[in-house]
Amino acid sequence: MAGIVAFILALYTSKIGVLVFLSRITKNKSQLLSYYACCGLVTVFGVMSILVATVQCTTASGYYWAFYANRETCPSEASP
């Protein structure tokens, strides 16, 4: 579990790092705002990914985000 969380943290940290680098080399205010908005969105996705990975449910499909395929393996997930 710690390996999965560390992987997700590294993945989303690298995405934010690229966005921060791009924001440092631009002077356009609209681009800066879009980079900061993307950083916020990536942060939200990162937190959601960690939460999905750590809900302690087994996965039938092998993918944590395949909610429909895993609907019978995790009773705490709401089915549509």
C-alpha positions as CSV (number, residue, x, y, z in Angstrom):
1,M,0.0,0.0,0.0
2,A,2.8,2.4,0.8
3,G,4.3,1.7,-2.6
4,I,1.1,2.7,-4.3
5,V,0.8,5.9,-2.3
6,A,4.4,6.8,-3.0
7,F,4.0,6.2,-6.7
8,I,0.9,8.4,-6.8
9,L,2.6,11.1,-4.8
10,A,5.6,11.0,-7.2
11,L,3.4,11.0,-10.3
12,Y,1.3,14.0,-9.3
13,T,4.3,15.9,-7.8
14,S,6.1,15.6,-11.1
15,K,3.0,16.9,-12.9
16,I,2.9,19.9,-10.6
17,G,6.6,20.4,-11.0
18,V,6.2,20.7,-14.8
19,L,3.4,23.2,-14.4
20,V,5.4,25.3,-11.9
21,F,8.4,25.3,-14.3
22,L,6.1,26.5,-17.1
23,S,4.7,29.2,-14.9
24,R,8.2,30.4,-14.2
25,I,9.2,30.9,-17.8
26,T,6.0,32.7,-18.9
27,K,5.1,36.4,-18.5
28,N,1.5,36.2,-19.8
29,K,-1.0,36.6,-16.9
30,S,-3.7,34.5,-18.5
31,Q,-1.2,31.6,-18.9
32,L,-0.1,32.0,-15.3
33,L,-3.7,31.8,-14.1
34,S,-4.3,28.7,-16.3
35,Y,-1.1,27.1,-14.9
36,Y,-2.2,27.8,-11.3
37,A,-5.7,26.4,-12.0
38,C,-4.2,23.3,-13.5
39,C,-2.0,22.9,-10.4
40,G,-5.1,23.1,-8.3
41,L,-6.9,20.5,-10.5
42,V,-3.9,18.2,-10.4
43,T,-3.7,18.5,-6.7
44,V,-7.4,17.5,-6.3
45,F,-6.9,14.6,-8.7
46,G,-3.9,13.5,-6.7
47,V,-5.8,13.5,-3.4
48,M,-8.7,11.7,-4.9
49,S,-6.4,9.1,-6.4
50,I,-4.8,8.5,-3.0
51,L,-8.2,8.2,-1.4
52,V,-9.4,5.7,-4.0
53,A,-6.2,3.7,-3.6
54,T,-6.4,3.5,0.1
55,V,-10.1,2.6,0.7
56,Q,-8.9,-1.0,1.4
57,C,-11.1,-2.7,-1.2
58,T,-9.9,-5.6,-3.3
59,T,-10.2,-5.0,-7.1
60,A,-11.6,-7.5,-9.5
61,S,-10.3,-5.7,-12.5
62,G,-6.9,-4.7,-11.1
63,Y,-7.6,-1.0,-11.5
64,Y,-8.8,1.0,-8.6
65,W,-10.6,3.5,-10.7
66,A,-12.7,1.0,-12.6
67,F,-15.8,1.5,-10.4
68,Y,-18.2,-0.4,-12.6
69,A,-16.0,-3.5,-12.9
70,N,-15.3,-3.5,-9.1
71,R,-18.9,-2.8,-8.0
72,E,-19.3,-6.2,-6.4
73,T,-15.9,-6.4,-4.7
74,C,-16.2,-3.3,-2.6
75,P,-19.6,-2.8,-0.7
76,S,-18.6,0.7,0.4
77,E,-18.6,2.0,-3.2
78,A,-21.9,3.4,-4.3
79,S,-23.3,1.7,-7.4
80,P,-25.0,3.8,-10.1
